């Protein structure tokens, strides 16, 4: 399918295999309605091919795989299993893909890692369906501030990113479009990231963006729309770099919290999310792209959190209890219905 209004993708988190299982007891029982139609695990070729067809049929154009480089126990992580399955899938050409470097605690990347990770990324960039921005493969960093901490200065980060671009060109790739995930930082914060040499801004999720009452843990999902619009508009006003609008499709991480957690320990959540609200939410992101074409990427990219963050409540995967209602929200928004 080719939907003209925007090119929409979703983050793919692979915590759903026996070696990296994020399936808690609360998720299986109290929140069992979130179980995908293929079950909790996605660790077979057949399930990956099934997911690709479901996502592509709904109008998604790409996945951005969360990619991990462990600080300990070697360079490989079971959290990268899904992308390996994707690259072997017989129907992989139906979706493009890119990489979100999940360089947070436990997976920080520093100068000593840089030659090795660059070599791995360049191999991926050569895949025929790797997503590009402005003709260059898109690489997203989850935690740009962690890069600054690891390398010491913004200038050192800029040098490292330029090394990646140079290595990519030496491998026959026209360069790399490098994105920084962040929230609506003040202009000084955005300038700090610009000084690092990033090309694009985006986000992973804006879980707080719909919070209207700081004294309540349960918030209204509908309020996320205006909260996100404020962030999108902020980047349009002062970003000076292209921005990929991020839509948080849900946030309710109670399955990963202790049943005995105190109120102070619990995160805010939006338990009333619905397909109708999500359709409107994605529709507003498409409208923003149309109204802010000079601030968006030429490809009119939109990112959704997420394809399968089922434990955190941000997921599009069809489930055994509800079917594909949230994926249908994507299709309807793209078709303007």
ZIMO-V604085 format. One record per pair of residues at least 24 apart in sequence whose C-alpha atoms are under 7 Angstrom apart, sorted by sequence separation. I is the first residue (numbers start at 1). GAP is how many residues later the second one is. D is the distance in whole Angstrom. If there is no record, write none. Layout:
{{I	GAP	D} {I	GAP	D}}
//
This chain:
{{16	24	6} {17	24	5} {16	25	5} {17	25	6} {16	26	6} {17	26	5} {249	29	7} {67	32	6} {97	32	6} {98	32	6} {62	33	5} {63	33	7} {64	33	6} {65	33	6} {66	33	6} {67	33	6} {68	33	6} {96	33	5} {97	33	5} {98	33	5} {61	34	5} {62	34	4} {63	34	5} {64	34	5} {65	34	5} {66	34	5} {67	34	5} {68	34	6} {96	34	6} {97	34	5} {61	35	6} {62	35	5} {63	35	7} {64	35	5} {65	35	6} {66	35	6} {67	35	6} {71	35	6} {96	35	6} {247	35	7} {64	36	6} {66	36	6} {70	36	6} {71	36	5} {93	36	6} {144	36	6} {161	36	7} {48	37	7} {70	37	5} {71	37	6} {110	37	7} {144	37	7} {48	38	6} {56	38	6} {69	38	5} {108	38	7} {109	38	7} {136	38	6} {138	38	6} {139	38	6} {140	38	6} {141	38	6} {142	38	7} {143	38	6} {158	38	4} {43	39	7} {56	39	6} {68	39	6} {100	39	6} {101	39	6} {102	39	7} {103	39	6} {104	39	6} {136	39	6} {137	39	5} {138	39	5} {139	39	5} {140	39	5} {141	39	5} {142	39	5} {157	39	5} {158	39	5} {45	40	6} {49	40	6} {52	40	7} {98	40	6} {99	40	6} {100	40	5} {101	40	5} {102	40	5} {103	40	6} {110	40	5} {111	40	6} {136	40	5} {137	40	6} {138	40	6} {139	40	6} {140	40	6} {141	40	6} {201	40	7} {245	40	7} {48	41	7} {98	41	7} {99	41	6} {100	41	6} {101	41	6} {109	41	7} {110	41	6} {136	41	6} {140	41	7} {154	41	6} {155	41	6} {200	41	6} {201	41	6} {202	41	6} {205	41	7} {207	41	7} {49	42	6} {100	42	6} {104	42	7} {154	42	5} {199	42	6} {200	42	5} {201	42	5} {202	42	5} {206	42	6} {52	43	7} {200	43	6} {201	43	6} {202	43	6} {203	43	6} {205	43	5} {45	44	7} {133	44	6} {202	44	6} {207	44	6} {118	46	6} {122	46	6} {184	47	5} {282	48	7} {190	49	7} {221	49	5} {184	50	6} {217	50	7} {218	50	6} {219	50	6} {220	50	6} {275	50	6} {279	50	4} {283	50	5} {9	51	5} {12	51	6} {184	51	7} {187	51	6} {217	51	4} {218	51	5} {219	51	5} {221	51	6} {275	51	5} {278	51	6} {279	51	6} {282	51	6} {8	52	5} {9	52	5} {10	52	7} {11	52	6} {12	52	6} {13	52	6} {217	52	6} {218	52	6} {220	52	6} {221	52	5} {243	52	6} {244	52	6} {8	53	6} {9	53	5} {10	53	5} {11	53	5} {12	53	5} {13	53	6} {218	53	7} {242	53	5} {243	53	5} {244	53	7} {276	53	7} {279	53	7} {7	54	6} {8	54	7} {9	54	5} {10	54	6} {11	54	6} {12	54	6} {242	54	5} {243	54	6} {275	54	6} {279	54	5} {11	55	7} {222	55	6} {242	55	5} {249	55	7} {256	55	6} {1	56	7} {3	56	7} {225	56	6} {246	56	6} {247	56	6} {248	56	6} {249	56	6} {255	56	6} {244	57	6} {245	57	5} {246	57	5} {247	57	5} {248	57	5} {249	57	7} {1	58	6} {20	58	6} {244	58	6} {245	58	6} {246	58	6} {247	58	6} {253	58	6} {19	59	6} {20	59	6} {236	59	6} {244	59	7} {253	59	4} {252	60	5} {253	60	6} {251	61	6} {252	61	5} {142	62	7} {251	62	5} {250	63	5} {251	63	5} {15	64	6} {250	64	4} {14	65	5} {249	65	5} {250	65	7} {14	66	7} {248	66	7} {249	66	7} {14	67	7} {14	68	6} {205	100	6} {204	101	6} {134	164	7} {133	166	7} {31	224	7} {27	228	5} {26	229	5} {24	231	7} {24	232	7} {58	269	6} {58	270	7} {58	272	7} {59	272	6} {58	273	5} {34	276	6} {6	280	6} {5	281	7} {36	281	6} {37	281	6} {36	282	6} {37	282	5} {36	283	4} {37	283	5} {27	284	7} {35	284	5} {36	284	6} {34	285	6} {35	285	6} {33	288	5} {7	292	7} {7	293	6} {8	293	6} {9	293	6} {10	293	5} {11	293	6} {6	294	5} {7	294	5} {8	294	5} {9	294	5} {10	294	4} {11	294	6} {12	294	6} {6	295	6} {7	295	6} {8	295	6} {9	295	6} {10	295	6} {11	295	5} {12	295	5} {13	295	6} {6	296	7} {10	296	5} {11	296	6} {12	296	6} {13	296	6} {10	297	5} {5	329	6} {3	331	6}}
//
